[in-house]
Amino acid sequence: MNILFVHFLQVNTPVPRDIPIPLPLPEWLLVVLLVLSFLLHIVFVNLMLGGSIVTLWAEIKGLKNKFYDTLAYEVARTITVNKSLAVVLGVAPLLSINALYTIYFYSANALTGIMWILIIPLVAIAFLLTYLHKYTWHTMERFKILHIGIIALSVLLFLFIPLIFLVNINLMLFPEKWSSIHGFMSALFLPNVFPRYFHFLFASLAVTGLFLFWYVGRKNYPFETIFPDNYTRYDVKKIAYSLTLGASVAQFLIGPIVLISLPSKGFGWGLLSIILLGASLALIAMWWIWKALSGPKEAINKRFGGIVVLMTITVLFMGSGRHVYRANALNPHRELMAIKTAEFEKLSANARLNVKNDEASQSSDNASSPVEKGAALFKTNCSICHQKDTKLVGPPITEMVSIYKNNISGLEQWIKAPGKKRPDYPQMPTLSQLSDADRENLAKYILSIQ
């Protein structure tokens, strides 16, 4: 482990203690479930978002060309199905990441605040708009601009909802930045958010292109009875392949920016190998798509199965790489948190061993001096963050003594309503459970330290 980075974490990062509850499944199995279930979920999210964008584009072009209006309707019919699958398949990865990264995930939720809570109503509105758009297609033929406005609004929501998720998932990777985050907007403008978002956006278009190629190419799909006579399956397949190829090229251009914008703490040779191997397979698939587009019409179906297989393996590699980066980035902080949790459990066990019956405890408390009472309070409430002469999460006791010597009331007031004096220390929490007498005893104990 990098010693300088660990020191940075200790000084600049909140390190909470964990709740030592065993995982419901072996960790390796939860990781496999997380990666695979997330990939299944994200494919249908891609189809939902990409399908909405293609529908909007095609319906606008359909104002002048009936072929594109028909294409828009055919794609629109798939959006609600893909949306439902995306929601159902999103449960497993959400539960898995909650179990594996509880503190990180919920900390990010709390820091992004109201935007995270807004996901549910925004999703509900977006889904209702897609149903309204789908089932009023023919009844609103005379109000085409209004109808296009419905799908345009749903596209805007579909673009924004994944951005909220991405901001959250991104923020949980960087506990060292939590103290500087003040809501969704500050988390949104972390350097690596928008490169990752645009990479996801073009992935949605690439996946949608492959889906559209397959959808209109099915043997039982009545293409000739749906589309105008002067258009063929080849025309739609060429549009679909062109979309996949163009979006994939855009991903390759954005990919290096994504890597550069990510902090180096999560990188390693294993991760780089996964990314390069996945990219190599995608390049082969892209070359086959180009050959199909530039070749004779009858050869456009050639290697479609191979292209899908290569793209699927690429997605699997990229999903695995995402988890490897997450694990590498969070491991130093998780190790520090394990140390703090072990320290707390040790203190808790010692306290339980020293507990006497209520009557003896009360008698002892009455006989104790204020300094002794303060020492007990310090051990219970303060020792996790403060040591006598060592800088831990907060400053050492000796530094407190140097500041508040001969000013016990000032120290009591600080304990009652702590602020933030220096940028190299995190905000001290308010110890609201302490009474005025407790704060007085605690201050006397601190100032008794030499």
Secondary structure, 3 states (H helix, E strand, C coil): CCHHHHHHHHHHCCCCCCCCCCCCCCHHHHHHHHHHHHHHHHHHHHHHHHHHHHHHHHHHHCCCCHHHHHHHHHHHHHHHHHHHHHHHHCHHHHHHHHHHCHHHHHHHHHHHCHHHHHHHHHHHHHHHHHHHHHHCCCCCHHHHHHHHHHHHHHHHHHHHHHHHHHHHHHHCCCHHHHHHCCCHHHHHCCCCHHHHHHHHHHHHHHHHHHHHHHHHHCCCCCHHHHCCCCCCHHHHHHHHHHHHHHHHHHHHHHHHHHHHHCCHHHCCHHHHHHHHHHHHHHHHHHHHHHHHHHCCHHHCCCCHHHHHHHHHHHHHHHHHHHHHHHHHHHHHHHHHHHHHHHHHHHHHHHHHHCCCCHHHHHHHHHHCCHHHHHHHHHHHHCCCCCCCCCCCCCCCHHHHHHHHCCCHHHHHHHHHCCCCCCCCCCCCCCCCCCCHHHHHHHHHHHHHCC
